[in-house]
Amino acid sequence: MRRSLLFGLAMAATAVTSISWSSSAIAVSPISVQQGQQLFQRNWTPANRAISSDGLGPLFNGQSCVACHSQGGVGGGGAAEHNAHSIGIEEMQIVGGPVDTDIIKRMVSTFHPGFILSDGTVINTLAMSHHGGSPAFAQSRAAFLKQLPAEFSSHGGPVSAPEVRSATSMPVLFHNAIGKYQMSIRARLFQRNTTALFGAGAIDRVTDSEIIKVAKSQEQHPEISGRPATLRSGKIGKFGWRGNVASLMEFTDQACANEVGLETKRKPQPADPMVPGYRNSGVDISDEQIEAMADFMAALPAPVRDVPGDSKSRMQVERGEQMFASVGCAVCHLPHIGPAREIYSDLLLHDMGHELVDLNHAEPYIIRTTPATRLSMAGTERVTGTMMVGGYYGPATEINVDQTTVSGRLDSGRGGAVRAESGRIDDLPQLPNNRAYYGRSQSIAARPGGVAMRGLHFVAPSVPKERLLLVDLAYDEKNFSSSTSKDLYGLVMNAKIERKSTVRQTVYNRIHFEPTKFNQEWRTPPLWGVRDSAPYMHDGRAQTLLESIAMHGGESAGTRDRFLQLPLSDRHAILAFLNTLAAPPNAPQMAF
């Protein structure tokens, strides 16, 4: 499938704040790397409010970066017990009367107030930090986890890969009634396993053009078709399980805020929804400190090949590498990409099947934009676009009700008169209109003086849908006057009749998305160092490499099946090859 990287007005409308730091390709001083390592291993504590900073937290997943990144040395991956958590609403229904945004907020807040942002936006995914917060927040966290048939560690995550599977497989059902309204919610726990940072500097230096080249090479493949993780800023993401972060510097910036609760100049610390009035009086970590930490991570050595010395084992490994390529594994787990040698990843997003769904979805891929205008006479209308709400683990879905009051008349046609630069758009939504972002909601019925819904049925989206962005709004008032003569009872009178009408012109930018299953798409994880980074998959549900291969689905189902159909000796050879991909022996170690 051909994909365009020209975003035009869409990127201007959805652009996010950029960070203008230098690339890690530029040499840095050893002093900066040393300072970065000290900050990476530092146990942060709540600070004195007098110095305009609250330090650690109040919500956090770890007291330091190394608390989670420690396997194989400082900067490695983490066990399942350090998994980050989020809650996702899969389906929600509200019945009992007319539903508006205020009703949704009131009802959803009884499930957890964290689903309502400070600006009033209602979303369907909520990051749930392991530690800190008010007693009420801690109680809500414990109450949610108590409903899951899994054992959790003191660090916050499940104690093992089997417990990960138990925690994610069980839905959490919530019911509540307030007055005449009844609400039913089906939610689920989603998890993210800590990734290793070894070789991160080489990944940071991979160019967008190198990633695009790999994507184009897969377009003609009968089974595999990865896509770049193109962000709303127009950049291509390379970090994170869904490639939702473009650079190592931005990754550091976000991790400081979201995992350790250190507010930066760009990223606010997670807020405790039970204490809505609290505000940090300043930033907790400076740009110089963030840059030093990124310098340290960029300087971490890349993983190595640990090839056995005896000839028999070495021959088995060589045969395993050949079989790895022959069954199709190397199509996605590409040995090299740009400066990242023996990375075994294409850094692209792939549909991995329904069993690996996570509602913190990948960024939808914009394939084109279509400017259009619409005219209406003497009417009031509201056409809303669907806004992606940024989240650390992936964008959230906005649960929204839009009410529209219509007076006068609108011009005829299903979507009104529409003029477009690249063809006619005749399928704009009818007015009045109601939408839940990417989801489905019950249609509304017109009422005198306005509209009202009798209920709301939200279902989390499985694919992105085209969206409208309101770019500009202009009112053009045109006055029409004429003169006429009338003979009244023999008297000739000149009468001036003045007519006035208001024409409203709305300018749109219609965004066309590629219909990818963005809840099931994951960045191909680099396999370098995989021997020392168990458990596997995005949430650590696989304890062994064999389990992780068997859990592949979607685009990789054919490759998985070819592997499972190999003779036992060939499967052992592939696993022997994978076990040569080790953490770097010169990685910095913790000092005890």
C-alpha positions in Angstrom: 0.0 0.0 0.0 1.4 3.3 -1.0 1.6 5.8 1.9 2.1 9.6 1.6 4.1 11.5 4.2 2.7 14.9 3.2 0.5 16.1 6.1 -0.2 19.7 5.1 -2.8 21.4 7.3 -3.4 18.3 9.3 0.0 18.6 10.9 -0.4 22.3 11.6 -3.7 21.6 13.3 -2.5 18.7 15.4 1.2 19.6 15.9 2.6 19.1 19.4 5.3 21.0 21.1 8.7 20.0 19.8 12.0 19.8 21.6 14.9 21.5 19.9 17.8 19.6 21.6 20.8 18.4 19.8 21.0 15.0 18.2 22.8 12.2 20.1 24.9 11.8 17.0 27.0 14.7 18.2 29.8 13.7 20.5 29.2 14.6 24.2 31.7 15.0 27.0 32.5 12.1 29.4 31.5 14.4 32.3 28.0 14.8 30.9 27.7 11.0 30.5 29.0 10.5 34.1 26.5 13.0 35.4 23.7 11.3 33.5 24.5 8.0 35.0 24.4 9.4 38.5 21.0 10.9 37.7 19.8 7.7 36.2 20.7 5.8 39.4 19.6 8.5 41.8 16.9 7.7 44.3 14.7 10.7 44.0 12.8 12.0 47.0 10.0 14.5 47.6 11.6 17.9 47.7 11.2 21.0 49.8 8.3 23.1 48.4 10.3 26.2 49.3 12.6 25.6 46.3 9.7 25.6 43.8 9.6 21.8 43.3 7.9 18.8 44.8 10.4 16.3 43.5 9.5 12.7 43.3 5.8 12.1 42.5 3.3 12.5 43.9 2.5 9.6 41.6 5.4 7.4 40.3 6.2 3.9 39.2 9.8 3.9 40.5 12.0 6.0 42.7 14.8 5.9 40.2 15.3 5.0 36.5 17.5 2.0 37.4 14.8 0.6 39.6 13.2 -0.7 36.5 16.0 -0.7 34.0 18.5 -3.2 35.6 18.6 -6.5 33.7 22.1 -7.2 32.5 23.3 -4.0 33.9 22.3 -0.4 34.4 20.0 0.5 31.5 18.7 -3.0 30.9 15.1 -4.2 30.8 12.9 -5.0 33.8 11.0 -8.0 35.2 7.2 -8.3 35.2 7.1 -7.0 38.7 8.0 -3.5 37.3 5.3 -3.5 34.5 3.6 -0.2 34.1 -0.3 -0.4 34.3 -3.2 1.4 32.6 -6.9 0.9 32.8 -8.9 0.9 29.6 -12.7 1.2 29.1 -13.7 -1.3 26.4 -17.4 -0.6 26.5 -19.7 1.8 28.4 -23.4 2.2 28.4 -25.5 4.9 30.1 -29.3 4.7 30.0 -32.2 6.3 31.8 -32.7 9.7 30.1 -31.1 12.4 28.0 -27.3 12.2 28.1 -24.9 15.1 27.7 -21.3 15.6 28.5 -22.0 16.5 32.1 -23.9 13.3 32.7 -21.0 11.3 31.2 -18.5 13.0 33.5 -20.7 12.5 36.5 -21.2 8.8 35.8 -17.6 8.0 34.7 -16.1 9.7 37.8 -17.8 7.1 40.0 -15.7 4.5 38.3 -12.5 6.5 38.5 -12.2 10.4 38.4 -8.9 9.9 36.5 -10.8 9.3 33.3 -11.7 13.0 33.3 -8.9 15.4 32.4 -8.5 18.9 33.9 -10.1 20.5 30.8 -13.2 18.3 31.1 -12.2 15.8 28.4 -13.4 12.3 29.1 -11.0 9.6 27.9 -11.1 5.8 27.9 -7.6 4.9 29.1 -5.9 5.9 32.4 -2.3 5.3 33.4 -2.3 3.9 37.0 0.9 4.7 38.8 2.1 2.1 41.3 3.2 4.3 44.1 2.3 7.6 45.9 -0.8 9.7 45.7 -3.4 10.4 48.3 -5.0 7.7 50.5 -8.1 7.9 48.3 -6.0 7.3 45.2 -4.2 4.4 46.8 -7.5 2.9 47.9 -8.9 3.1 44.4 -5.8 1.5 43.0 -6.0 -1.4 45.5 -9.7 -1.9 44.9 -9.2 -2.2 41.1 -6.3 -4.7 41.4 -8.3 -6.7 44.0 -10.8 -7.6 41.3 -8.1 -9.3 39.2 -7.2 -13.0 39.7 -3.4 -12.3 39.8 -0.7 -11.9 42.4 1.1 -8.6 42.4 4.5 -7.7 43.9 5.4 -4.9 46.2 6.8 -3.1 43.2 3.4 -2.9 41.6 3.5 -5.4 38.7 2.6 -9.1 38.6 5.1 -11.4 40.1 5.6 -13.5 36.9 4.6 -14.0 33.3 1.7 -16.3 34.1 0.3 -13.7 36.5 0.6 -11.1 33.8 -1.7 -13.3 31.6 -4.1 -13.8 34.5 -4.3 -10.0 35.2 -4.9 -9.0 31.6 -7.4 -11.8 30.6 -10.0 -10.9 33.2 -12.4 -8.0 32.4 -13.5 -5.7 35.3 -17.2 -5.0 35.3 -18.6 -1.9 37.0 -22.2 -0.9 37.5 -23.6 2.1 39.1 -26.9 4.1 39.3 -27.3 7.8 40.1 -30.9 9.0 40.1 -32.6 7.8 37.0 -29.3 7.0 35.2 -27.7 3.5 35.1 -24.1 2.9 33.9 -22.4 -0.3 32.9 -18.6 -0.4 32.1 -16.4 -3.2 30.9 -12.8 -2.4 31.6 -9.5 -4.2 31.5 -5.9 -3.9 32.8 -3.2 -3.3 30.3 0.5 -3.5 31.0 3.9 -2.4 29.5 7.1 -4.3 30.3 10.3 -2.2 30.7 12.5 -2.2 27.6 16.3 -2.4 27.6 18.1 0.8 26.6 21.3 -0.8 25.4 22.2 0.5 22.0 19.7 3.4 22.3 22.2 5.8 20.8 22.4 3.8 17.6 18.6 3.6 17.3 18.4 7.4 17.9 20.7 7.9 14.9 18.5 5.8 12.5 17.1 8.3 10.0 13.5 8.6 8.9 14.5 7.9 5.3 16.1 4.6 6.4 12.9 3.6 8.2 10.7 4.6 5.2 13.0 2.6 2.9 12.4 -0.6 4.9 8.6 0.1 4.9 8.6 0.4 1.1 10.5 -2.8 0.8 7.7 -4.7 2.6 4.9 -3.3 0.6 5.0 -6.2 -1.9 5.4 -8.9 0.7 2.4 -11.3 0.7 2.1 -11.4 4.5 4.1 -8.5 6.1 3.5 -4.8 5.6 4.9 -2.7 8.4 4.3 1.1 8.6 6.3 3.9 10.1 5.1 5.1 13.5 4.4 8.6 12.1 3.5 11.0 14.9 1.2 14.0 14.9 4.3 16.2 14.7 5.3 14.6 11.4 8.2 12.8 13.0 8.7 9.1 12.9 8.7 7.4 16.3 11.5 5.0 17.2 11.1 4.5 20.9 8.4 2.9 23.0 6.4 -0.3 22.4 4.3 1.6 19.9 7.0 3.9 18.5 5.2 6.8 20.0 8.4 8.8 20.8 10.6 10.1 18.1 14.0 10.7 19.8 16.0 9.6 22.8 15.8 13.1 24.3 12.0 13.1 24.1 11.9 9.6 25.6 14.0 10.8 28.5 11.7 13.8 29.0 8.6 11.7 29.1 10.0 9.0 31.3 11.1 11.5 33.9 7.6 12.9 34.1 5.5 9.8 33.8 7.6 7.1 35.5 9.3 9.1 38.3 6.9 12.0 38.6 9.6 14.6 37.8 7.9 17.5 36.1 9.8 19.0 33.2 9.4 22.2 31.2 7.3 20.3 28.7 5.8 17.3 30.5 3.6 17.7 33.6 3.9 15.1 36.3 0.9 12.7 36.6 -1.9 14.3 38.6 -3.7 12.7 41.5 -7.4 12.9 40.4 -8.4 12.7 44.0 -6.6 16.1 44.6 -7.7 18.1 41.6 -6.6 21.5 43.0 -2.9 20.5 43.6 -0.3 22.1 41.3 3.5 21.7 41.4 5.0 25.1 41.9 7.9 24.5 39.5 9.9 22.0 37.5 11.6 19.0 39.2 14.4 18.4 36.8 16.2 20.8 34.5 16.9 20.5 30.8 20.6 20.2 31.5 19.9 17.2 33.7 17.5 15.6 31.2 20.2 16.1 28.5 22.8 14.5 30.7 20.6 11.5 31.2 20.0 11.2 27.5 23.7 11.4 26.9 24.3 8.6 29.3 21.7 6.4 27.6 23.1 7.2 24.2 26.5 6.1 25.4 25.2 2.7 26.7 26.9 0.0 24.6 25.0 -2.0 22.1 24.2 -5.7 22.8 26.6 -8.3 21.4 26.7 -11.8 19.9 27.8 -14.4 22.4 28.7 -17.2 20.0 29.7 -20.5 21.6 33.4 -21.6 21.2 32.9 -25.2 20.4 32.4 -26.0 16.7 29.3 -28.2 17.2 27.4 -25.5 19.1 28.6 -22.8 16.7 27.3 -24.8 13.7 23.9 -25.2 15.4 23.8 -21.4 15.9 24.7 -20.7 12.2 22.0 -23.1 11.0 19.5 -21.5 13.4 20.3 -18.0 12.0 19.7 -19.4 8.5 16.4 -21.0 9.5 15.4 -17.7 11.3 15.6 -16.0 7.9 14.1 -18.9 5.9 10.8 -19.0 7.9 10.4 -15.3 7.6 11.4 -14.0 11.0 14.1 -11.7 9.5 11.5 -9.8 7.4 10.5 -7.8 10.5 13.5 -8.7 12.7 15.8 -7.2 10.2 19.5 -7.8 11.1 20.6 -4.2 10.4 18.9 -0.8 9.9 21.2 2.2 9.5 23.8 2.5 12.2 22.0 -0.1 14.4 23.9 -3.2 13.4 22.6 -6.6 14.5 19.5 -4.9 16.0 17.1 -7.5 14.5 14.3 -5.0 14.1 12.7 -2.8 11.4 11.4 -0.2 13.9 8.0 -0.4 12.1 4.5 -1.0 13.4 2.9 -4.4 12.6 -0.5 -5.8 13.3 0.2 -8.6 15.8 -3.3 -10.0 16.1 -6.3 -9.6 18.4 -4.8 -11.4 21.3 -2.3 -8.5 21.8 -4.9 -5.7 21.9 -4.2 -2.7 24.0 -6.5 0.3 24.0 -3.5 2.7 24.4 -3.4 2.6 20.6 -0.7 3.5 18.1 -0.9 6.8 16.3 -3.3 6.6 13.3 -1.5 7.0 9.9 -2.6 10.1 8.0 -2.5 9.3 4.2 -3.9 12.6 2.9 -5.9 15.7 3.8 -8.7 17.3 1.9 -9.6 21.0 2.4 -13.2 21.8 1.9 -15.8 24.5 2.6 -19.4 24.4 3.5 -22.1 27.1 3.3 -25.3 27.4 5.5 -28.0 30.1 5.5 -29.4 31.6 8.7 -28.5 28.7 10.8 -26.5 27.7 13.8 -24.5 24.5 13.5 -21.6 22.8 15.2 -19.4 20.3 13.4 -16.6 18.9 15.6 -13.5 17.1 14.8 -12.2 14.2 16.8 -9.1 15.1 18.8 -6.5 12.6 19.9 -5.6 13.0 23.5 -2.0 12.3 24.0 -0.9 9.7 26.5 2.5 8.3 27.5 1.7 4.8 26.5 -0.3 5.8 23.4 -3.1 8.2 22.5 -6.4 7.9 24.4 -9.8 7.8 22.9 -12.1 10.8 23.7 -15.6 9.9 24.8 -17.6 12.8 23.7 -21.2 14.0 23.3 -21.8 17.0 21.0 -25.1 18.8 21.1 -26.3 21.0 18.3 -29.1 23.6 18.2 -30.3 24.4 14.7 -32.5 27.3 13.8 -33.6 28.7 10.4 -32.7 26.3 7.6 -29.6 24.7 6.3 -28.9 24.3 2.6 -30.1 21.1 1.1 -28.1 18.0 0.7 -26.9 15.3 3.0 -23.9 17.2 4.0 -24.7 20.6 2.6 -23.0 22.2 -0.3 -19.4 21.3 -0.2 -16.5 22.4 -2.4 -13.3 20.6 -2.2 -9.9 21.2 -3.8 -9.4 17.5 -4.6 -12.9 16.3 -5.5 -16.3 16.6 -4.0 -17.0 15.4 -0.5 -20.6 14.4 -0.2 -20.5 12.4 3.0 -20.0 15.0 5.7 -22.1 14.1 8.8 -25.7 15.2 8.9 -26.7 17.8 11.5 -27.5 17.6 14.2 -24.6 15.3 14.9 -23.2 13.2 17.7 -19.9 11.4 17.8 -17.8 9.5 20.2 -14.1 9.7 19.1 -13.5 6.7 16.9 -16.1 4.9 18.9 -19.8 4.3 18.4 -22.6 6.1 20.2 -26.3 6.0 20.0 -27.8 8.4 17.5 -29.7 11.5 18.7 -33.1 12.8 17.9 -34.0 16.4 17.2 -36.1 18.3 19.8 -37.7 21.7 19.6 -35.0 24.2 20.5 -32.2 21.6 20.6 -31.3 18.0 20.6 -30.9 15.3 23.3 -29.7 11.8 23.6 -31.7 9.1 25.3 -28.6 7.1 26.1 -25.0 6.5 25.3 -23.3 3.3 24.0 -19.6 3.7 23.7 -17.4 1.0 22.2 -13.6 1.4 22.1 -12.5 1.8 18.5 -10.7 -1.0 16.6 -9.6 1.1 13.6 -9.2 4.8 13.0 -11.9 6.6 11.1 -11.8 9.7 9.0 -12.0 12.8 10.9 -13.0 16.5 10.4 -10.9 19.3 11.8 -12.5 22.7 12.1 -9.8 25.0 10.8 -11.5 28.3 10.4 -14.9 29.9 10.7 -16.0 33.0 8.9 -19.3 34.9 8.8 -20.1 36.8 5.6 -23.0 39.2 6.0 -24.5 40.3 2.7 -27.1 43.1 2.5 -29.6 43.1 -0.4 -31.8 46.2 -1.0 -34.2 47.3 -3.8 -36.7 50.1 -4.5 -40.2 49.8 -5.9 -43.2 52.1 -6.5 -46.8 51.3 -5.4 -50.1 53.2 -6.1 -52.1 53.3 -2.9 -55.5 55.0 -3.2 -54.2 57.1 -6.1 -51.1 58.2 -4.3 -47.7 57.1 -5.7 -45.3 56.1 -2.9 -41.7 55.1 -3.1 -41.0 52.2 -0.7 -37.5 50.8 0.0 -37.5 47.2 0.9 -34.2 45.9 2.5 -33.5 42.3 2.9 -30.6 41.0 5.0 -29.3 37.4 5.1 -26.3 35.9 6.8 -24.2 33.3 5.0 -22.0 31.2 7.1 -19.0 29.6 5.6 -17.1 26.9 7.5 -13.7 25.8 6.3 -12.7 22.2 7.1 -9.7 20.0 6.8 -10.7 16.4 6.4 -8.2 13.9 7.6 -8.0 10.5 5.9 -6.5 7.7 7.9 -5.2 4.4 6.7 -7.6 1.8 8.2 -5.0 0.0 10.3 -5.9 -2.0 13.4 -4.1 0.5 15.6 -5.0 -1.3 18.9 -3.1 -4.4 17.6 0.0 -2.7 16.1 3.3 -2.9 17.9 6.8 -1.7 17.0 9.1 -4.7 16.2 11.1 -5.0 19.4 14.9 -5.2 18.8 16.1 -8.7 19.5 19.7 -7.7 20.4 20.2 -8.6 24.0 17.1 -10.7 24.1 18.7 -13.5 26.0 19.0 -11.2 29.1 15.7 -9.4 28.9 12.9 -11.9 29.9 10.0 -11.8 30.1 8.9 -11.1 26.6 6.2 -9.4 24.5 4.9 -5.9 25.3 3.5 -6.8 28.7 5.9 -9.6 29.7 3.2 -12.3 29.2 5.8 -14.8 27.8 8.4 -16.2 30.1 10.5 -17.9 27.4 11.4 -17.2 23.8 9.4 -20.2 22.6 6.3 -18.9 24.3 6.8 -15.5 22.8 7.1 -17.0 19.3 3.9 -19.0 19.8 2.0 -15.8 20.8 2.7 -14.1 17.5 -0.4 -13.4 15.5 -1.8 -11.1 12.8 0.8 -10.4 10.1 3.3 -12.8 11.8 0.9 -15.8 12.0 2.3 -17.4 8.9 5.9 -17.1 10.2 4.8 -18.5 13.5 3.2 -21.5 11.9 6.2 -22.2 9.7 8.4 -22.1 12.8 6.1 -24.5 14.8 6.0 -26.9 11.8 9.8 -27.2 11.7 11.5 -30.4 12.9 12.4 -30.2 16.6 16.1 -29.9 15.8 15.5 -26.8 13.6 13.4 -25.1 16.2 16.2 -25.8 18.8 18.7 -24.3 16.3 16.7 -21.1 16.0 16.4 -20.8 19.8 20.1 -21.4 20.1 20.7 -18.5 17.7 18.5 -16.2 19.7 20.3 -17.1 22.9 23.5 -15.7 21.4 21.9 -12.2 21.4 23.2 -11.1 24.8 23.4 -7.9 26.9 26.7 -6.1 26.5 29.3 -7.4 28.9 30.7 -3.9 29.4 27.4 -2.4 30.5 27.7 -0.3 33.7 26.9 -2.3 36.8 25.2 -1.3 40.0 27.6 -0.4 42.9 26.5 -2.1 46.1 
